[in-house]
């Protein structure tokens, strides 16, 4: 993850990357019985799961004030919420505040999706997707800004739409810095292409403006990326071990939803599509043994020790869905420790089993 929230960098590990080891490890774990899965992840149970119910597309950062800040998509798709806690588990019961609501008419009136909160140059920014109230599928990327040191105070100012090369379906923006340059990565439909969304990358002139070219990093083309819908979406960056890892989600938002991985050398030109290699298999998938389905739209944060990486994602607790998966509210926020393989690749493991029973 990029440390936009000002945490000191984690000391580098003296490891060498070797291809798609993480993906293969994830696939092997997916086939193991529940007991073996539990044995392979002895520390996972210390986190409460689900962490926050009915909150999809979760985003958690840890800021220098010692708080974790949490936002996510709500099932009504009509507002942006924020929580904070000094511990990850504390987010489960933290007071939730509505910091912005959809407009009754016009732009930013419908499908308020996938907010991310970032601290950039001493201000808070929230990136989110939305559509006009009168045309709910004309989804675009928008930005809010708050100059107050406390994101629960002050005013959230609408900075406007992030203008990309085309006025087409676009969503799931994330931002990160690498060697002094700020980037935006997002999902968008390219005119003339036979897919729903591909992944794009651009440098930024400021937190709400792109500059220079935008490049396509990945398009849905592999079998596991095109089930139900041809989708690459929900990107998020993690910088470790001399590499820039970029996770993303693929396929329809039912149990086929899964996480893929792009990798670039930290010394390469991130704006050159040839710098990025795609894992041939998904790195994080549904798991019958732990009864978690459709894991995806992940981000990364750090544990309370300030060093251990934590995987944040949503998943459902059942496989079959009646009707449109987007109308099903039970994509719950979940967290677990992110492992690392000996070759320096991230080890996602499998989505962990529940530790908290659902209330009657």
N, C-alpha and C positions, 0 to 999 in steps of 0.2 A: 504494500500500500504506500502511496506517497504520503509524506508526513505534512500535509497541508495544515494540520491542526497543531503544528509546532512541537511535537514530541521530539526529544533527542533521538538521533538515529540508533537503531540496534546495531551492535558490533557485527561486522561481517563474518560470515562463516567461511572457513578455508576449504571450499568445496568446488568441484568442477561439474558443469552441467553435461548431461549425456541424453539428449533427445527426449523421448516421451515416457520416461520411467514412471512418472507419477500416474499417468493415465493407465498404464498396464497394471500398476499396483492397485489402483482403484477397481479395475475390472476384476482382478483376482479376489479382492475382499468382498465384492458384491455377491459372489457365489458361496461364501462361507456361511455356516450356520450361525444363529444368533449368539450362542455361547462363545464361539471363536471370535466373533466380532467384538463382543464385550471384553474378552481377554486381550485383544489387540489394542483396545483403547481404554486402559484402566482408569484414566483420569477424566474421561468425558463426563461421568456422572456428577461431577462437582458443579456442573452448570445445570440450571433449571431449563428443562425443555418440555413443551414449548416455552419459550421465554415470554413472548407477548402474543396472545391469541388474536386471530383475525387482523393481522398486520402483515401485508405482503410487501415485497420489494424493499426489505429493511436496509437502513443505513445507520451505522453506529460509528462515531469517532470519539477518541479520547483527547481532550484538550489539555493545555498546560495548567488550567485551573483545577485539575484533578477530577473533573466530571466526565462521564460518558454522556454524549448527546445522541438521542435516538429519534429518527423519523421514519415513516413508512407510508405505504398506500393504505387508506381505509376502504372498507368494502363499499361505502356509499359513493366513493370517487368525487367527493364534494368539498374537501378541505385538506389543509396541511396541519399535522399535529407534531408536537415536540415533547420529549421527556428527557430528564437527566437524572443521573445517579452517580455516586462515587464507586459503585461496583456494577459489574455486568448483571448479576442476578437481581440487583436492586431495581433495574429497569422494569422488571415484571410488575412491580407495585408502585412505581413512581407516578406522581400526578401527571396527567397528560393535559397539555394546553393546546388549544386551537390558536395558531398564530396567523392563519390566513384562511379565508373562505372563498369559494368560487363565486364569480360574478353572476348575478341573476340573468343577465343577457350579454351578448357579445363575446369578445375574446375571453379566454380563461373562465369559461362558464360550464365546462363539462369535462369528464374523464381526467380528473386531477390524479395523475399517476407518478409513481416512482420518484418522490422527492429525495434529494441528497443535500446535506448541509455541510458546508466547507468554510473554513476560516482562511481568508486570503487578504494579505496586506492590511491586517488590523481590522477587517470588517467580516461580517458573516454573510454568506451567500447561500441561497437555496435554488437548486436547479430542479425543474419539474416539467412534466408534460401536461398539456391540456388542449382542449378544443373549444371553438365557439359554442355557446349554448344552442344555437340554431343549426349547427352542422357538426355533430358530436364526433365524427370520425376524421375531421380535418385537424389531426393532432400535431402540435408543434412543441418546441422547447422554449421555456420561459425562465426568467431569472428574477429572484427577489434579493434585496440588499438590506442589511441592518448594520448601522454604524455603532450601535451601542455594544459595549463589551459583553453585556448580558443579552443573549438572543431572546430571552423571555420578556425583555423590556425594550424600550425604544420603539421605532416604527419600521415595519417591513415595507420598503419602497419597491414598486414594480419597475424593474429596469428594462423590461420589454422582452421581445422575442429574439432568440439567437438566430440570426439570418445565415442560412446555409446556401448552397449553390442552387437548390430547387425548393419550391413551395410544395413539398410532398410530405407524406406521413413520416414523422420523425419523433423520437422519444429517447428516454433512458440516457440522458447526458451525464457524464462523469468528468471530473477534471483532476489532473495531476501535474506535478512538475518533475522534470528530469534535467539535471545539470543546468539549472537556471532558466529553462524554457517551460512555460506553461502550455499544456495541451488540453483540448477537449476531445473526448471520444464519445460517440453516440451511435444510435441505430436509425437508419433512414432508408426509405424506398427510393431507388434510383429509377428515373423514368426509362422505360423500355426494357427493364430487366424483369425476368420471370421469377420474382421472389417477393416476399413481404418486406423484409428489411435486411440490409447488410450493415457491417460496422465501418465507421468512418473516423478519421483522425485529422485534426487541424491544430496549428499553433494559435495562440490567442493574443490579441492586442491588449485586452483587459478582460475582467471576469465575465463580460457579457458580449464580447465581440471577437469573431474569428479574424485571422489575418493569414494571407498567403493561400496556398492551395489546400484543398481537402482531398485526402487519399482514402481509397477503399482498402481496409485491412483484411476483411474476410467476408465472404458471401456464403449463404447456406447451399452446400453442394454435396455433402456426405450424407449417407443414408439416415444417420441419427439426427441430422440437422433439419430434416424436411418432413417429419411425420406430422400430419395434420396441417401445418403451415410451414412455409419455407422461411425460417426465422433465425437471424443472429441478433441478439439484443442484450441489454443489461450488462455492458462491459464494466470492468473494474481492474485497476492496476495494482500490482504488488511488485516491489523492487527489492530483490535479494540476490546475493551470490553472483554478482556480475551479470545479472539478467533483468530484463523487464518482462514480467509475466502479466498477461491480460486475460482474465476470465470473461466468459460471456455465456448466455443461455441460448438454447436452441429448441426448435420444434414447438408444438402446441403446448398450452399451459395446463394440460392434464398430466397423467403419470409419465408421459413421454418427455416432458420437460427435463432438461439436463444441462450440465455445465461443460463447456469446452474450454480449451486453453490455447492461447497464442504466446509465443516466446520470441524475444529479441535480445541480442547481445547488448549490454549496456553501452558498449563503445560504438554501436552501429548508428546509422541515421534512422531514427524512428519514423521519419516521414518518407522513407523508401519502403514500399510494400514488400520488396524482396528481403528486407531485414527480419520479417516476421515468419515464423514457422508454426503451422497449425498441428495440434495433436490429432492423429488419425482416429482416435476413439475419445468418447467423453470421459472426463476425469471425475465426475460426480453424478450419480444416477439414482433412480428409485431403488428401494431395497425391500424385498419381501420379508427378510429375516427381522429387520427392525421396524417394519410396517410404516415406512416413510415414503411418500410418493410425490414426484414432481419437484425435486429440490432444484432451486435455481435463484436467479437474480441475487447473486451474492455480493458481499463486500468483505473487507478484512478490517480488523482492529487489533489491538494488543491487550493482553491480559493485565491484571492489576500489578504484576511484577514489572511491567514496562518493557518486557523482552519477548515473551511468548506470543506467537501469532495466533489469532482467533478467527475462525471462519464464521461468517454471519450469512444466513440464507433463509428462504421460506420453503415450507413443504406442507403437504396435507397428510392426514393420518389414515386416509383410505384411498383406494385405487379407483373405484367406480364413481362417476359423477353424473348426475341427472341434469341434462340441459347444457348450456354454454358454461365451460369452466370459469369464464370471467364473471359469471353471476354467482358462483359458489364462493362464500365468504371465508372458507376455512383454510386459507393459506396462512400458516402461523409462522412467526419469527422464531428462528432457532439458532443456536450457537454451539460451537465445539472447537476444541483445540485443533489447529492446523499442524500437521506433522511435516517432516522434511526427510526426503530420501538421502542416502549417502552420496548420491551424485549431484545433490544440490537442487533437485526439483521438488516442488511442493507435493506432499502426500495428503490428499483430501480424505482418504478413507471412505467410509460410507456414512450416510445420514444417521445419526445416533437414535436409539430408541427413546421413547418418552421417559422422563423422570418424574413428571407431574401428571397425575390423573385428571381427566376432565371432570369438572363439577357436574353433579347430577342436575 
